[in-house]
Amino acid sequence: MKNTIKMSLAAAVAVSAFSTSAFAGNLEEMIKGVSASGKINVEYQNDSNDKGMNAQNNSTNQTEYDIDMTFKVPVNDMITATIGFQADHDTDIEAVNSSRTGVADDVDVTQVNFTYANGPLTVIAGKQNVGTPFLYDQKGDGVVALYNAGPVTLAAAHFVNTNVSMDQGNNTILGTLPQGAEDINAVAAIGSVAGINMSAWYVTTTLATGTEADAYTLDVNGKIADMVTFDVRHSAAEVDATGLNFDEETLTKVVLGADVGSVALTLGYGTTNDVLGAGTAQNLLGARVHGVSWDDDDTTETGFNGEQAYLDTLNDADAILVGASTSFDKFAVGITYIDGSADQNGAAAGDLDFDELILNASYAMSKNFTISSYYSMYEVDFSNTANDVENDEFSLALTYKF
């Protein structure tokens, strides 16, 4: 029966191609060398808001189902075809009345591209991940070229029709900015010297109605005496909108790590610059106009984040992060604490202080299946208002990777 099925499929392909030589090989030959990878993720999340502007929605529940699949097909010795798919299903449920308040379904073709690799040169053409440090998982149609020049790799990219959205979420004046990026251009140099890794990126984008933005990020990371890891990054971005004057906004961070026995320790510091003056339109959270993370997800390399605290959204802010984690058998546990403050430059709510405590745990049932969870306690206190924020967040996720 197995051979009959294979022969029938091969015959069907041949018939559909009018028996031309385009499908001279059988199906087994056509799929030889094809590799598949991806994940299936099921996540439940609960938010419990005890104070603040949204306190009337005491508890909200959300479920998310995410399926990613990527297929790589060798075309010849120098060209590989890549096809990727993603299916998402999100549901928001109000725990107060147990009624469904929102459902979002999405099925996307995330990648359709050809990769040409010949010696030091690699070129990827088609739909793919934009892949700059300012973005998390945004896609675009474009061309990326990489040239390996010994210790340094040079990169250049041009994208059109991207799904990038410069949305900080907490900013009341962001509505004056066009959201979608029409095209993105990027150049980068990435290298390593004596075990120290360095990278420099410069990115420009043209938004709808001709608004332009540019950004750069510099990063140095590595190890000190094989004991302490370090990562130092400075990022800056500026938007040039017709009739609007937006200053350059920056975020600088330093993250150190060390292993003490079986415990991994992390210490980090992040800071943003001051771009808001007295009387500038802003909301209670003191948000900046655009930040350096060109992504409404905020989980980018240029950010300094917890699960709920995002430093990039805050003006003239400083924060310290302290964390510790350990693993035993198939279990891993960790704790992270973030403490910071921001200056709102005369806003009615005054300056603010914030902190977040995150507890996380995971269980690797097998090498490809993990159960993970975190509990986050987040607070924001304003100096001139009683409208403080307290929000607890719980997540439980099941992830299968293949």
C-alpha positions as CSV (number, residue, x, y, z in Angstrom):
1,M,0.0,0.0,0.0
2,K,2.8,2.4,0.8
3,N,4.4,2.0,-2.6
4,T,1.0,2.4,-4.3
5,I,0.4,5.7,-2.6
6,K,3.8,7.0,-3.6
7,M,3.3,5.9,-7.2
8,S,-0.2,7.5,-7.3
9,L,1.1,10.9,-6.0
10,A,3.9,10.9,-8.5
11,A,1.5,10.1,-11.3
12,A,-0.9,12.9,-10.2
13,V,2.0,15.4,-10.2
14,A,3.0,14.2,-13.7
15,V,-0.5,14.5,-15.1
16,S,-1.0,18.0,-13.6
17,A,2.1,19.1,-15.4
18,F,0.9,17.7,-18.7
19,S,3.7,15.1,-18.6
20,T,6.4,17.7,-19.4
21,S,10.0,17.3,-18.3
22,A,9.4,19.8,-15.5
23,F,8.7,16.9,-13.1
24,A,11.0,14.3,-14.6
25,G,11.7,12.9,-11.1
26,N,9.3,11.0,-8.8
27,L,8.1,12.5,-5.6
28,E,10.8,10.8,-3.5
29,E,13.5,12.5,-5.5
30,M,11.7,15.9,-5.4
31,I,11.5,16.0,-1.6
32,K,15.0,14.5,-1.0
33,G,16.9,16.7,1.5
34,V,13.8,18.7,2.6
35,S,14.0,19.7,6.3
36,A,11.2,20.9,8.5
37,S,11.3,22.8,11.8
38,G,8.8,24.7,13.9
39,K,6.9,24.8,17.1
40,I,3.4,24.4,18.6
41,N,2.7,26.7,21.6
42,V,-0.4,26.9,23.8
43,E,-0.4,29.7,26.4
44,Y,-2.8,30.9,29.0
45,Q,-2.4,34.3,30.6
46,N,-4.3,36.1,33.4
47,D,-4.0,39.7,34.4
48,S,-5.3,41.0,37.7
49,N,-5.5,44.8,37.8
50,D,-6.0,46.1,41.4
51,K,-5.3,49.8,40.8
52,G,-5.1,52.3,38.0
53,M,-7.1,53.6,35.0
54,N,-8.2,50.0,34.1
55,A,-9.0,48.8,37.6
56,Q,-12.6,48.3,36.7
57,N,-11.5,45.3,34.6
58,N,-10.3,43.4,37.7
59,S,-9.3,40.2,35.9
60,T,-8.8,39.3,32.3
61,N,-7.9,36.0,30.8
62,Q,-6.3,35.3,27.4
63,T,-5.4,32.1,25.6
64,E,-3.1,32.0,22.6
65,Y,-2.4,29.2,20.2
66,D,0.6,29.6,17.9
67,I,1.9,27.2,15.2
68,D,5.0,27.9,13.3
69,M,6.4,25.7,10.5
70,T,9.4,26.2,8.2
71,F,10.5,24.0,5.3
72,K,13.9,24.3,3.6
73,V,14.2,22.7,0.2
74,P,17.6,22.4,-1.5
75,V,17.3,23.5,-5.2
76,N,20.9,23.0,-6.3
77,D,24.4,23.3,-4.8
78,M,24.0,27.1,-4.2
79,I,20.3,27.8,-3.9
80,T,17.9,26.8,-1.1
81,A,14.2,27.6,-1.1
82,T,12.5,28.4,2.3
83,I,8.7,28.4,2.9
84,G,7.3,29.3,6.3
85,F,3.8,29.4,7.8
86,Q,2.3,30.7,11.0
87,A,-1.1,30.2,12.5
88,D,-2.3,32.2,15.5
89,H,-5.5,32.1,17.5
90,D,-6.0,34.6,20.4
91,T,-9.0,34.8,22.7
92,D,-9.7,37.4,25.4
93,I,-12.1,36.5,28.1
94,E,-13.4,38.8,30.9
95,A,-13.4,36.8,34.1
96,V,-16.0,39.1,35.7
97,N,-18.8,37.7,33.5
98,S,-17.1,34.8,31.8
99,S,-18.0,36.1,28.4
100,R,-15.8,36.2,25.3
101,T,-14.8,39.7,24.5
102,G,-12.5,39.2,21.5
103,V,-11.1,36.6,19.2
104,A,-8.3,37.0,16.6
105,D,-7.4,34.4,14.1
106,D,-4.4,34.7,11.7
107,V,-2.9,32.4,9.2
108,D,0.1,33.9,7.4
109,V,2.8,32.8,5.0
110,T,5.8,34.2,6.9
111,Q,8.6,33.2,4.5
112,V,8.9,32.6,0.8
113,N,12.4,33.1,-0.3
114,F,15.5,31.8,-2.1
115,T,18.9,31.8,-0.5
116,Y,22.0,31.9,-2.7
117,A,25.2,30.9,-0.9
118,N,28.6,30.8,-2.7
119,G,31.8,31.1,-0.7
120,P,31.7,34.3,1.5
121,L,28.6,35.7,-0.2
122,T,25.0,34.9,0.9
123,V,22.0,36.6,-0.6
124,I,18.4,36.0,0.5
125,A,15.6,37.3,-1.8
126,G,11.8,37.2,-1.1
127,K,9.6,37.4,2.0
128,Q,11.6,36.9,5.2
129,N,12.3,38.2,8.7
130,V,13.4,41.8,8.7
131,G,15.9,40.8,11.3
132,T,17.3,44.1,12.7
133,P,17.9,44.6,16.4
134,F,15.1,47.2,16.5
135,L,12.4,44.6,15.6
136,Y,11.2,41.3,17.1
137,D,9.5,39.1,14.5
138,Q,8.4,41.4,11.7
139,K,8.3,40.3,8.1
140,G,8.9,42.0,4.8
141,D,9.5,41.5,1.1
142,G,13.1,42.3,0.3
143,V,16.7,41.4,-0.3
144,V,19.4,40.7,2.3
145,A,23.1,40.4,1.3
146,L,25.8,39.1,3.7
147,Y,29.6,39.1,2.9
148,N,32.0,37.2,5.3
149,A,35.2,39.3,5.2
150,G,37.2,37.3,7.7
151,P,36.6,38.5,11.3
152,V,33.9,40.9,10.0
153,T,30.6,40.1,8.3
154,L,29.1,43.0,6.3
155,A,25.3,43.1,5.8
156,A,22.9,45.2,3.7
157,A,19.2,44.9,3.3
158,H,16.3,46.6,1.6
159,F,12.6,45.7,2.4
160,V,9.3,46.8,1.1
161,N,5.7,46.0,2.3
162,T,6.8,45.3,5.9
163,N,4.3,44.8,8.8
164,V,6.4,47.0,11.1
165,S,4.2,49.2,13.4
166,M,6.0,51.9,15.4
167,D,3.6,51.6,18.4
168,Q,4.7,52.3,21.9
169,G,1.1,51.6,23.2
170,N,1.2,54.0,26.2
171,N,1.6,57.3,24.3
172,T,-1.4,59.6,23.8
173,I,0.2,61.6,21.0
174,L,1.4,58.6,18.9
175,G,-1.8,58.9,16.9
176,T,-0.3,61.8,15.1
177,L,2.3,59.5,13.7
178,P,1.8,57.1,10.7
179,Q,2.0,53.6,12.0
180,G,3.1,51.3,9.1
181,A,6.6,51.2,7.6
182,E,6.6,51.3,3.8
183,D,10.2,50.4,3.4
184,I,13.3,49.6,5.5
185,N,17.0,49.9,4.6
186,A,19.7,48.6,6.8
187,V,23.5,48.2,6.8
188,A,25.5,46.4,9.5
189,A,29.0,45.3,10.4
190,I,29.3,42.3,12.7
191,G,32.5,40.9,14.0
192,S,34.6,39.2,16.7
193,V,38.1,40.0,17.9
194,A,39.8,38.0,20.7
195,G,36.5,36.6,21.9
196,I,34.8,40.0,22.1
197,N,31.8,40.3,19.8
198,M,30.9,43.7,18.3
199,S,28.1,44.9,16.0
200,A,27.0,48.2,14.5
201,W,23.6,48.7,12.7
202,Y,22.1,51.7,10.9
203,V,18.5,51.5,9.8
204,T,16.2,53.9,7.9
205,T,12.5,53.6,7.2
206,T,9.9,55.6,5.3
207,L,6.5,55.6,6.9
208,A,3.2,56.4,5.3
209,T,2.7,59.9,4.0
210,G,6.5,60.4,3.7
211,T,7.4,60.5,7.4
212,E,11.0,59.3,7.8
213,A,12.9,57.7,10.7
214,D,16.4,56.5,11.2
215,A,18.1,54.6,14.0
216,Y,21.5,53.1,15.0
217,T,22.6,50.6,17.6
218,L,26.1,49.7,18.8
219,D,26.8,46.5,20.8
220,V,29.8,44.9,22.5
221,N,29.5,41.6,24.4
222,G,31.7,38.8,25.6
223,K,33.4,37.3,28.6
224,I,35.9,38.6,31.2
225,A,38.3,35.9,32.3
226,D,35.8,33.2,31.4
227,M,33.9,34.1,34.6
228,V,31.7,37.2,33.9
229,T,29.7,37.8,30.7
230,F,28.9,41.4,29.7
231,D,26.7,43.1,27.1
232,V,26.8,46.8,26.5
233,R,24.4,48.4,24.0
234,H,23.6,52.0,23.0
235,S,20.7,52.6,20.7
236,A,19.1,55.8,19.2
237,A,16.2,56.6,17.0
238,E,14.7,59.7,15.5
239,V,11.5,60.4,13.6
240,D,11.2,63.3,11.1
241,A,7.5,64.0,10.6
242,T,6.1,66.9,8.6
243,G,5.1,69.7,11.0
244,L,6.3,67.8,14.0
245,N,9.7,68.0,15.7
246,F,10.7,64.8,17.5
247,D,14.1,64.7,19.2
248,E,16.4,61.7,19.1
249,E,15.5,59.2,21.7
250,T,18.1,56.8,23.2
251,L,18.3,53.7,25.4
252,T,21.6,52.5,26.9
253,K,22.0,49.3,28.8
254,V,24.7,47.2,30.5
255,V,24.0,43.6,31.5
256,L,26.5,41.4,33.5
257,G,26.2,37.7,34.2
258,A,28.1,35.2,36.3
259,D,27.8,31.6,37.4
260,V,28.3,31.0,41.1
261,G,28.2,27.2,41.5
262,S,24.9,26.1,40.1
263,V,23.3,29.6,40.3
264,A,23.4,32.0,37.3
265,L,23.4,35.7,38.5
266,T,22.3,38.7,36.3
267,L,22.8,42.4,37.0
268,G,21.6,45.0,34.6
269,Y,21.3,48.8,34.3
270,G,19.3,50.7,31.7
271,T,18.7,54.4,31.0
272,T,16.7,56.6,28.5
273,N,17.3,60.2,27.6
274,D,15.1,63.3,28.4
275,V,13.1,64.4,25.4
276,L,9.9,65.8,27.0
277,G,9.6,69.4,28.2
278,A,7.1,71.0,30.5
279,G,3.7,71.1,28.8
280,T,4.5,68.4,26.2
281,A,1.4,66.3,25.5
282,Q,1.8,63.0,27.3
283,N,-0.1,60.6,29.4
284,L,0.3,59.3,33.0
285,L,2.9,56.8,32.1
286,G,5.3,59.5,30.8
287,A,5.7,57.8,27.4
288,R,8.1,59.0,24.8
289,V,7.0,59.6,21.2
290,H,8.6,56.5,19.5
291,G,11.4,55.0,21.5
292,V,14.2,52.9,19.9
293,S,12.2,49.6,19.6
294,W,10.3,49.9,16.3
295,D,8.0,47.2,17.4
296,D,4.6,47.1,19.3
297,D,5.8,43.9,21.0
298,D,8.7,45.7,22.8
299,T,10.7,42.4,23.1
300,T,13.6,43.6,21.0
301,E,17.4,43.5,21.4
302,T,17.4,47.3,21.9
303,G,14.9,47.2,24.8
304,F,15.4,46.8,28.5
305,N,12.3,44.9,29.7
306,G,10.6,42.6,32.2
307,E,7.3,41.0,31.5
308,Q,5.3,44.2,32.1
309,A,7.9,46.9,32.6
310,Y,9.3,48.4,29.4
311,L,12.0,51.1,29.9
312,D,11.8,52.2,26.3
313,T,8.3,53.7,26.8
314,L,9.5,56.0,29.6
315,N,11.1,59.4,29.5
316,D,14.4,60.2,31.3
317,A,14.2,56.8,33.0
318,D,16.7,54.7,34.9
319,A,16.2,51.1,36.0
320,I,18.2,48.3,37.7
321,L,17.6,44.6,37.1
322,V,18.8,41.8,39.4
323,G,18.2,38.2,38.7
324,A,19.1,34.6,39.7
325,S,18.3,31.2,38.3
326,T,19.2,27.6,38.7
327,S,18.4,24.2,37.2
328,F,18.2,20.7,38.6
329,D,17.3,17.5,36.7
330,K,14.6,18.7,34.2
331,F,13.5,21.7,36.3
332,A,14.6,25.3,36.1
333,V,13.5,28.2,38.4
334,G,14.4,31.9,38.5
335,I,13.6,35.2,40.1
336,T,14.1,38.7,38.6
337,Y,13.5,42.1,40.2
338,I,13.4,45.4,38.3
339,D,13.3,48.8,40.0
340,G,13.2,52.2,38.2
341,S,12.0,55.7,38.0
342,A,11.1,58.2,35.2
343,D,10.9,62.1,35.0
344,Q,7.7,63.5,33.4
345,N,9.0,67.1,33.3
346,G,6.1,68.9,34.9
347,A,3.2,66.6,33.9
348,A,0.2,66.8,36.3
349,A,0.8,63.2,37.5
350,G,4.4,64.1,38.5
351,D,7.4,61.8,38.3
352,L,6.9,58.0,38.7
353,D,8.6,55.0,40.4
354,F,8.0,51.5,39.2
355,D,9.1,48.0,40.1
356,E,8.4,44.4,38.9
357,L,9.1,41.1,40.6
358,I,9.1,38.0,38.3
359,L,9.1,34.4,39.4
360,N,9.5,31.8,36.7
361,A,9.8,28.0,36.5
362,S,10.0,25.4,33.7
363,Y,9.9,21.7,33.3
364,A,11.6,20.0,30.3
365,M,9.5,16.8,30.0
366,S,11.6,15.8,27.0
367,K,14.1,17.5,24.7
368,N,11.3,18.9,22.5
369,F,8.5,19.5,25.0
370,T,8.6,22.1,27.8
371,I,6.1,23.4,30.4
372,S,6.9,26.9,31.5
373,S,5.3,29.5,33.7
374,Y,5.9,32.9,35.2
375,Y,4.2,35.2,37.8
376,S,4.8,38.9,37.6
377,M,3.9,41.6,40.2
378,Y,4.1,45.1,38.7
379,E,3.5,48.5,40.4
380,V,3.7,52.2,39.3
381,D,3.6,55.0,41.8
382,F,3.1,58.6,40.7
383,S,4.2,61.6,42.9
384,N,1.2,63.9,42.1
385,T,-1.7,61.5,41.8
386,A,-3.4,58.7,43.6
387,N,-4.1,56.9,40.2
388,D,-1.3,54.4,40.8
389,V,-1.0,51.0,39.0
390,E,-0.9,47.5,40.4
391,N,-1.1,44.6,38.0
392,D,-0.3,40.9,38.6
393,E,0.3,38.7,35.5
394,F,0.4,34.9,35.3
395,S,1.3,32.8,32.3
396,L,1.4,29.0,31.7
397,A,2.7,27.8,28.4
398,L,3.1,24.4,26.7
399,T,5.7,24.3,23.9
400,Y,6.6,21.6,21.5
401,K,9.5,22.2,19.1
402,F,10.6,20.1,16.2
